[in-house]
Each structure stands twice: as C-alpha cells, then as structure tokens.
C-alpha cells in the first residue's frame, strides 16, 4: 500500500499484489496487479480502518494469517493494520527506512556523508543487520553497529543518533523487517516499488493532470478491466501471460474455446478468477502438454486405511492364515 497525490481533489491508495495464477512469458515472473483501491479525502487512522475493515471482511481467518502487507512508515497505516488485520504480517519498506535514517543523521544530528554511509551499510548492506542470520551473528552485528554509532556520536555536540536508533529505528527494524525476514515472509531488502509503479500507472492514465472524481473512477475501472482481460487470455494459451503450474487445469484448447457458448466461456472464466489455488486431482507438466492423475491411494497396500508413513508392514498371523484356508 502506498498513497499517491496530485490525481485530483482526493487521495488514492491502491493495493497491489502478485497474481500467482499466471506468469509473464517474457520473465517467468508473476505479474503485479491492482487490488482494492481506496479513494479518500483525508488520511486519518479512522479512514484507513474503514477501508481495511472492508478488506478483512472478504478474507477468511486462514487468509488473514497468511497475509503479508507492506507500507511505508505512515503512522495511520500502521495503526489501522494492527487494528483491522490481526494475525497478518506488517512489513516496512527498507528504502524508506534507509532514507529516513539518513535524513535524521544529516539534518538532526549532523553526521558527514562518510559517517552516514558507514552506519547505513552496517544496517542495510548484504552483510548488514537486516539480513537473515542466526541469533548470535545478529547480536554481534548489532553490537558492532552500536559501537560505531557511539563513536560517531562522540564527534557531535548536541543531539545523538544512538537514542533515535534504540528508541525508534531498531524496534521498527526488528518488528517489521528482521522478524519477517527470519520467518521467510519477505526478502531482506523488500521495498514498496510495486505500489509506486501502480501510482505511476495511475498518473500516466490521467496524463499527469488533475482529474475529476467520476472521470478518474472510470479510468481506474478501465485499467483493472483490461488488466483482468489480459490475464484471462492465458486460459486459451494466448497473450502475454501463461497459466502457473497449479492452475493448468483451467487451460482450454483454443479451437475448443471457439466452439464454446458465451455462457460456457463466462462460467469457465469465473471459475478461474475465483480459484484460490487449491490442489487439483490432476498433475500437469510445465508446458501443459501432459496430464497425470494424482491418486491418493498410490503406494498403499490394498485396504490400508492409515496414511503411508504411519502404517507398519505386518505379517499375517498363523491363526488368521489358517482361517482363510478353511
């Protein structure tokens, strides 16, 4: 989530996500698509809470637990997410955190460029504090960083960076970057560039001019509709996307698609768009040319009820064998 400005007499906060049902043919990556978009005139916690409550109402408890949502440091975002999306993982953009830390060191504390860069490298470089590692290595990096900060603080007169780091920056890094990284929820250098790309698309759609609200809503609807139509072309193996492996059971031969009625096409498309990626009884090759049936009982003995890894091989007793012979 990232709020954008200068689209009209209103703010726009689009959400974006990776559509796991398709992949780009050019890069084999999942495309970034628009999710729920919030159009608002104020950016209070109450306003964001109303929006996120609507989002939460359309998710199951399991989906909420699996949800990872990223933002910048805006307080209204953080408060509303904690209030409305309990159980989800909230991560912060490391680029914004790095910029804000650099700004504080330059404007408030007065560190020179070389000192600021040294401290930022200890936090955000490939061997920095935010990288995934074990507890002991993380503590060693934290101690080293604090020692360097104390050394740099000794060269300035009034305000120091150590107090800002201990009371504000490190707690945010720990909760919203380091812990999610160690849990495998995000990469160590996650940024909200995808949201800002969505903002760029919206401004390009308005030709970088202020738009009236009705006109903007119409433009947004056209963007989302064309985006969805392009993804649906993958059903007949056409367009810029192809179906992901888990969704290959939706693939329809192009000739057969042409013989389907409009009602059949709509039904097929709706089934694809509402598929949450549950396991399908068939397995498909990556190119979609071969199909194999997944048999749950494969590998079991006849009449075996227990799961395979819990079942012991048993030798029939002599008494039971004698009864069978009779």
WOZI-V84136 format. One record per pair of residues at least 24 apart in sequence whose C-alpha atoms are under 10 Angstrom apart, sorted by sequence separation. I is the first residue (numbers start at 0). J is the second residue. D is the distance in whole Angstrom. If there is no record, write none. Layout:
I:J:D ; I:J:D
//
This chain:
12:36:6 ; 13:37:6 ; 60:84:10 ; 62:86:10 ; 63:87:5 ; 64:88:8 ; 71:95:6 ; 72:96:8 ; 120:144:10 ; 121:145:10 ; 11:36:7 ; 12:37:5 ; 13:38:8 ; 51:76:10 ; 60:85:9 ; 61:86:9 ; 62:87:9 ; 63:88:9 ; 70:95:9 ; 71:96:8 ; 97:122:9 ; 119:144:9 ; 246:271:8 ; 249:274:10 ; 11:37:6 ; 12:38:6 ; 58:84:10 ; 60:86:9 ; 61:87:10 ; 97:123:8 ; 118:144:7 ; 121:147:9 ; 10:37:8 ; 11:38:5 ; 12:39:8 ; 48:75:9 ; 52:79:9 ; 56:83:10 ; 60:87:10 ; 72:99:9 ; 96:123:10 ; 117:144:9 ; 118:145:9 ; 10:38:6 ; 11:39:6 ; 47:75:7 ; 48:76:9 ; 51:79:7 ; 52:80:9 ; 55:83:7 ; 56:84:10 ; 141:169:9 ; 246:274:8 ; 9:38:7 ; 10:39:5 ; 11:40:9 ; 44:73:10 ; 46:75:9 ; 47:76:7 ; 50:79:9 ; 51:80:7 ; 54:83:9 ; 55:84:6 ; 94:123:9 ; 118:147:7 ; 246:275:9 ; 9:39:6 ; 10:40:6 ; 12:42:10 ; 44:74:8 ; 45:75:8 ; 46:76:10 ; 47:77:10 ; 48:78:8 ; 49:79:9 ; 52:82:9 ; 53:83:9 ; 54:84:9 ; 55:85:9 ; 93:123:8 ; 117:147:9 ; 118:148:7 ; 246:276:7 ; 8:39:9 ; 9:40:5 ; 10:41:7 ; 11:42:10 ; 42:73:10 ; 43:74:9 ; 44:75:4 ; 47:78:9 ; 48:79:5 ; 51:82:9 ; 52:83:6 ; 117:148:10 ; 245:276:7 ; 246:277:9 ; 248:279:8 ; 8:40:7 ; 9:41:8 ; 10:42:8 ; 43:75:6 ; 44:76:7 ; 47:79:6 ; 48:80:7 ; 51:83:6 ; 52:84:8 ; 245:277:8 ; 246:278:9 ; 247:279:9 ; 248:280:9 ; 42:75:7 ; 43:76:9 ; 44:77:9 ; 45:78:9 ; 46:79:9 ; 47:80:8 ; 48:81:9 ; 50:83:9 ; 51:84:7 ; 114:147:9 ; 115:148:10 ; 118:151:9 ; 234:267:9 ; 243:276:10 ; 245:278:7 ; 246:279:8 ; 248:281:7 ; 0:34:10 ; 42:76:9 ; 44:78:7 ; 45:79:7 ; 48:82:7 ; 49:83:9 ; 114:148:9 ; 234:268:8 ; 245:279:8 ; 247:281:9 ; 248:282:8 ; 0:35:10 ; 2:37:9 ; 12:47:9 ; 43:78:10 ; 44:79:6 ; 48:83:6 ; 247:282:9 ; 248:283:8 ; 0:36:9 ; 2:38:10 ; 43:79:9 ; 44:80:9 ; 47:83:9 ; 48:84:9 ; 93:129:9 ; 114:150:10 ; 115:151:9 ; 231:267:10 ; 232:268:10 ; 245:281:10 ; 246:282:10 ; 247:283:7 ; 0:37:10 ; 114:151:7 ; 231:268:7 ; 234:271:8 ; 245:282:8 ; 246:283:9 ; 247:284:9 ; 250:287:8 ; 44:82:10 ; 231:269:10 ; 244:282:9 ; 245:283:8 ; 247:285:8 ; 244:283:7 ; 247:286:9 ; 248:287:9 ; 2:42:9 ; 111:151:10 ; 137:177:10 ; 228:268:10 ; 231:271:8 ; 244:284:7 ; 245:285:10 ; 247:287:6 ; 110:151:8 ; 128:169:10 ; 231:272:8 ; 244:285:6 ; 247:288:10 ; 110:152:8 ; 230:272:9 ; 243:285:8 ; 244:286:9 ; 248:290:9 ; 109:152:10 ; 129:172:7 ; 242:285:9 ; 243:286:10 ; 244:287:8 ; 247:290:10 ; 108:152:8 ; 110:154:9 ; 128:172:9 ; 129:173:8 ; 242:286:9 ; 243:287:10 ; 109:154:10 ; 110:155:8 ; 128:173:10 ; 131:176:10 ; 132:177:9 ; 227:272:9 ; 241:286:9 ; 242:287:9 ; 109:155:7 ; 130:176:9 ; 131:177:7 ; 241:287:10 ; 108:155:7 ; 109:156:9 ; 122:169:10 ; 129:176:7 ; 130:177:7 ; 131:178:9 ; 108:156:9 ; 109:157:9 ; 128:176:10 ; 129:177:5 ; 131:179:9 ; 132:180:9 ; 133:181:9 ; 108:157:8 ; 109:158:9 ; 110:159:10 ; 128:177:8 ; 129:178:9 ; 131:180:6 ; 132:181:7 ; 107:157:9 ; 108:158:6 ; 109:159:9 ; 110:160:9 ; 122:172:9 ; 130:180:7 ; 131:181:5 ; 107:158:7 ; 108:159:6 ; 109:160:9 ; 129:180:8 ; 130:181:8 ; 131:182:9 ; 236:287:10 ; 16:68:9 ; 107:159:8 ; 108:160:6 ; 129:181:9 ; 131:183:9 ; 15:68:10 ; 107:160:9 ; 14:68:9 ; 15:69:10 ; 104:158:10 ; 14:69:10 ; 104:159:9 ; 108:163:10 ; 131:186:9 ; 14:70:10 ; 103:159:10 ; 104:160:7 ; 130:186:8 ; 131:187:7 ; 103:160:8 ; 129:186:10 ; 130:187:5 ; 129:187:6 ; 130:188:8 ; 104:163:9 ; 128:187:9 ; 129:188:8 ; 100:160:9 ; 103:163:9 ; 127:187:10 ; 125:187:9 ; 100:163:9 ; 124:187:10 ; 125:188:9 ; 100:164:9 ; 123:187:8 ; 124:188:9 ; 123:188:8 ; 0:68:7 ; 1:69:9 ; 2:70:9 ; 100:168:8 ; 0:69:6 ; 1:70:6 ; 2:71:9 ; 99:168:9 ; 0:70:5 ; 1:71:7 ; 0:71:8 ; 2:73:10 ; 97:168:10 ; 1:73:9 ; 96:168:8 ; 2:76:10 ; 1:76:9 ; 96:171:9 ; 0:76:9 ; 96:172:8 ; 93:172:9 ; 91:171:8 ; 92:172:10 ; 90:171:9 ; 91:172:8 ; 90:172:9 ; 93:175:10 ; 91:174:9 ; 92:175:9 ; 93:176:8 ; 90:174:8 ; 91:175:6 ; 92:176:8 ; 89:174:8 ; 90:175:4 ; 91:176:6 ; 88:174:9 ; 89:175:6 ; 90:176:6 ; 88:175:8 ; 89:176:9 ; 90:177:9 ; 90:178:9 ; 91:179:10 ; 90:179:7 ; 88:178:10 ; 89:179:8 ; 90:180:9 ; 88:179:7 ; 90:184:9 ; 93:187:8 ; 94:188:8 ; 96:190:10 ; 89:184:10 ; 90:185:8 ; 92:187:10 ; 93:188:6 ; 94:189:8 ; 95:190:8 ; 88:184:8 ; 92:188:8 ; 93:189:6 ; 94:190:6 ; 95:191:9 ; 88:185:10 ; 91:188:10 ; 92:189:6 ; 93:190:6 ; 94:191:8 ; 91:189:8 ; 92:190:4 ; 93:191:9 ; 94:192:9 ; 72:171:9 ; 90:189:8 ; 91:190:8 ; 92:191:6 ; 90:190:9 ; 91:191:8 ; 92:192:9 ; 90:191:10 ; 70:175:10 ; 69:175:9 ; 67:179:9 ; 69:185:10 ; 67:184:7 ; 66:184:9 ; 67:185:8 ; 65:184:9 ; 71:190:9 ; 69:189:9 ; 70:190:9 ; 71:191:8 ; 69:190:8 ; 70:191:7 ; 69:191:7 ; 70:194:9 ; 69:194:9 ; 32:193:9 ; 33:194:9 ; 31:193:7 ; 32:194:10 ; 31:194:9 ; 33:197:8 ; 31:196:9 ; 32:197:8 ; 31:197:9 ; 38:212:9 ; 15:191:10 ; 17:193:9 ; 16:193:8 ; 15:193:7 ; 16:194:9 ; 38:216:9 ; 14:193:9 ; 15:194:6 ; 14:194:7 ; 15:195:10 ; 13:194:7 ; 15:196:10 ; 12:194:9 ; 13:195:9 ; 15:197:7 ; 14:197:8 ; 36:219:9 ; 13:197:7 ; 14:198:10 ; 12:197:10 ; 13:198:8 ; 12:198:8 ; 33:219:10 ; 11:198:9 ; 13:201:9 ; 33:222:9 ; 34:223:9 ; 1:191:7 ; 11:201:9 ; 32:222:10 ; 33:223:7 ; 0:191:8 ; 1:192:9 ; 3:194:9 ; 32:223:8 ; 1:193:9 ; 2:194:9 ; 3:195:8 ; 6:198:10 ; 0:193:9 ; 1:194:6 ; 2:195:9 ; 33:226:8 ; 0:194:6 ; 1:195:7 ; 3:197:9 ; 4:198:9 ; 32:226:7 ; 33:227:9 ; 0:195:9 ; 1:196:10 ; 3:198:6 ; 6:201:8 ; 31:226:10 ; 32:227:9 ; 1:197:9 ; 2:198:8 ; 3:199:9 ; 6:202:7 ; 0:197:10 ; 1:198:8 ; 5:202:8 ; 3:201:9 ; 4:202:9 ; 6:204:10 ; 7:205:10 ; 32:230:10 ; 3:202:9 ; 6:205:7 ; 6:206:10 ; 9:209:10 ; 30:230:9 ; 6:207:8 ; 7:208:8 ; 8:209:8 ; 9:210:10 ; 5:207:8 ; 6:208:7 ; 7:209:5 ; 8:210:8 ; 9:211:9 ; 5:208:8 ; 6:209:5 ; 7:210:5 ; 8:211:8 ; 9:212:8 ; 5:209:6 ; 6:210:6 ; 7:211:6 ; 8:212:8 ; 4:209:10 ; 5:210:9 ; 6:211:9 ; 7:212:7 ; 6:212:9 ; 23:230:10 ; 7:215:8 ; 22:230:9 ; 6:215:8 ; 21:230:7 ; 20:230:9 ; 21:231:9 ; 23:233:10 ; 30:240:9 ; 22:233:9 ; 29:240:9 ; 18:230:9 ; 21:233:7 ; 28:240:10 ; 29:241:10 ; 20:233:10 ; 21:234:10 ; 27:240:9 ; 29:242:10 ; 24:238:9 ; 25:239:8 ; 26:240:10 ; 27:241:9 ; 29:243:9 ; 23:238:9 ; 24:239:6 ; 25:240:8 ; 28:243:10 ; 23:239:6 ; 24:240:5 ; 27:243:9 ; 22:239:9 ; 23:240:5 ; 24:241:6 ; 21:239:10 ; 22:240:5 ; 23:241:7 ; 24:242:10 ; 21:240:6 ; 22:241:5 ; 23:242:9 ; 20:240:10 ; 21:241:5 ; 22:242:6 ; 23:243:10 ; 20:241:9 ; 21:242:4 ; 22:243:6 ; 20:242:6 ; 21:243:5 ; 22:244:9 ; 19:242:9 ; 20:243:5 ; 21:244:9 ; 19:243:7 ; 20:244:8 ; 21:245:9 ; 18:243:10 ; 19:244:10 ; 20:245:7 ; 21:246:8 ; 19:245:9 ; 20:246:6 ; 21:247:9 ; 19:246:9 ; 20:247:9 ; 20:271:9 ; 20:272:9 ; 20:274:9 ; 20:275:9 ; 19:275:9 ; 20:276:8 ; 19:276:8
//
